[in-house]
């Protein structure tokens, strides 16, 4: 029997940092962060209205304290270097408050927990508002349970179409899409996907791209037909 580790307990990977702990010891490095800490900006709406860029994940944790995080996918990626084959874990993480804000990010590291932490930070930096409404001709209730219109998203070889559904339909989609749409606060939707849909990272980012269109298309008054 190997004597390695006797009397020292089980070796643990790096402890995953909680968002609350990160905020408590946060020292803003950007002008936006300082404005938020001073109370001059108090909502995410103000940031996007003014066209500000989020460069610190703590900003999102402060303004969206009810933010939730879900791991979408973890896989092992390998690449050939001069020193030989290098292996890393790649994690895809989604964050959202289930009320109009969602983010998606990826992270790579030698350990799973570190990859998830990096992906969570990236997701916060990529967070975006989405427009919700009732764009289904079968419903027309005027509530914000779905999307106001059809949108299409694309990433790599995956193309996805989000179609507003009537109240009570639920999310008709794959598991990865259900998680992202749920975190965004979309409760009733049909999805139609095309291409290499088994590639989870590309599929997830295609869904995220479609959700981003709901905000950008409204602000540019360009509608998807």
HUVEN-V70614 format. One record per residue. N is the residue number from 1. RES is the residue in three letters. PSI is psi as a letter, one per 40 degrees, with the letter a starting at -180 (NA if undefined). OMEGA is omega as a letter, one per 20 degrees, with the letter a starting at -180 (* if undefined). Layout:
# HUVEN-V70614
N,RES,PSI,OMEGA
N,RES,PSI,OMEGA
This chain:
# HUVEN-V70614
1,UNK,h,a
2,UNK,i,r
3,UNK,e,a
4,UNK,h,r
5,UNK,e,a
6,UNK,h,r
7,UNK,e,a
8,UNK,e,a
9,UNK,i,a
10,UNK,h,r
11,UNK,h,a
12,UNK,i,r
13,UNK,a,a
14,UNK,h,a
15,UNK,h,a
16,UNK,h,a
17,UNK,h,r
18,UNK,i,a
19,UNK,d,r
20,UNK,d,r
21,UNK,d,a
22,UNK,d,a
23,UNK,d,a
24,UNK,d,a
25,UNK,f,a
26,UNK,h,r
27,UNK,h,a
28,UNK,h,r
29,UNK,e,a
30,UNK,i,r
31,UNK,d,r
32,UNK,d,r
33,UNK,d,r
34,UNK,d,r
35,UNK,d,r
36,UNK,d,r
37,UNK,d,r
38,UNK,e,r
39,UNK,e,a
40,UNK,d,r
41,UNK,h,a
42,UNK,e,a
43,UNK,i,r
44,UNK,d,a
45,UNK,d,r
46,UNK,d,a
47,UNK,d,a
48,UNK,d,r
49,UNK,d,a
50,UNK,e,r
51,UNK,f,a
52,UNK,i,r
53,UNK,h,r
54,UNK,h,a
55,UNK,e,r
56,UNK,h,a
57,UNK,d,r
58,UNK,d,r
59,UNK,d,a
60,UNK,d,r
61,UNK,d,r
62,UNK,d,a
63,UNK,d,r
64,UNK,g,a
65,UNK,e,r
66,UNK,e,a
67,UNK,h,r
68,UNK,i,a
69,UNK,h,r
70,UNK,h,r
71,UNK,h,a
72,UNK,d,a
73,UNK,i,r
74,UNK,h,r
75,UNK,i,a
76,UNK,h,r
77,UNK,i,a
78,UNK,i,r
79,UNK,i,a
80,UNK,h,r
81,UNK,i,r
82,UNK,d,a
83,UNK,e,a
84,UNK,a,a
85,UNK,h,a
86,UNK,h,a
87,UNK,h,r
88,UNK,i,r
89,UNK,h,r
90,UNK,h,a
91,UNK,i,r
92,UNK,h,a
93,UNK,h,r
94,UNK,i,r
95,UNK,i,r
96,UNK,i,r
97,UNK,e,a
98,UNK,f,a
99,UNK,f,r
100,UNK,e,r
101,UNK,h,a
102,UNK,i,r
103,UNK,i,r
104,UNK,h,a
105,UNK,i,r
106,UNK,i,r
107,UNK,i,r
108,UNK,i,r
109,UNK,i,r
110,UNK,d,r
111,UNK,i,a
112,UNK,d,a
113,UNK,d,r
114,UNK,d,r
115,UNK,d,r
116,UNK,d,r
117,UNK,d,r
118,UNK,d,r
119,UNK,d,r
120,UNK,d,r
121,UNK,d,a
122,UNK,d,r
123,UNK,d,r
124,UNK,d,r
125,UNK,d,a
126,UNK,e,a
127,UNK,i,a
128,UNK,i,r
129,UNK,i,r
130,UNK,i,r
131,UNK,h,r
132,UNK,i,a
133,UNK,a,r
134,UNK,g,a
135,UNK,e,a
136,UNK,h,r
137,UNK,e,r
138,UNK,e,a
139,UNK,c,r
140,UNK,f,a
141,UNK,e,r
142,UNK,e,r
143,UNK,i,a
144,UNK,f,a
145,UNK,e,a
146,UNK,a,r
147,UNK,i,a
148,UNK,e,a
149,UNK,i,r
150,UNK,i,r
151,UNK,i,r
152,UNK,h,r
153,UNK,i,a
154,UNK,i,r
155,UNK,h,a
156,UNK,b,r
157,UNK,e,a
158,UNK,h,r
159,UNK,h,a
160,UNK,i,r
161,UNK,h,r
162,UNK,h,a
163,UNK,h,a
164,UNK,h,a
165,UNK,i,r
166,UNK,i,a
167,UNK,h,r
168,UNK,e,a
169,UNK,d,a
170,UNK,a,a
171,UNK,h,a
172,UNK,g,a
173,UNK,i,r
174,UNK,i,a
175,UNK,d,a
176,UNK,d,r
177,UNK,d,r
178,UNK,d,a
179,UNK,d,a
180,UNK,d,a
181,UNK,d,r
182,UNK,d,r
183,UNK,d,r
184,UNK,e,a
185,UNK,e,r
186,UNK,h,a
187,UNK,d,a
188,UNK,h,a
189,UNK,i,r
190,UNK,i,r
191,UNK,i,r
192,UNK,h,a
193,UNK,i,a
194,UNK,i,r
195,UNK,a,a
196,UNK,g,a
197,UNK,e,r
198,UNK,e,r
199,UNK,g,a
200,UNK,d,r
201,UNK,d,r
202,UNK,d,r
203,UNK,d,a
204,UNK,d,a
205,UNK,d,r
206,UNK,d,r
207,UNK,d,r
208,UNK,d,r
209,UNK,d,r
210,UNK,d,r
211,UNK,d,r
212,UNK,d,a
213,UNK,d,a
214,UNK,d,r
215,UNK,d,a
216,UNK,d,a
217,UNK,d,r
218,UNK,d,a
219,UNK,d,r
220,UNK,e,a
221,UNK,f,r
222,UNK,h,a
223,UNK,i,r
224,UNK,h,a
225,UNK,NA,*
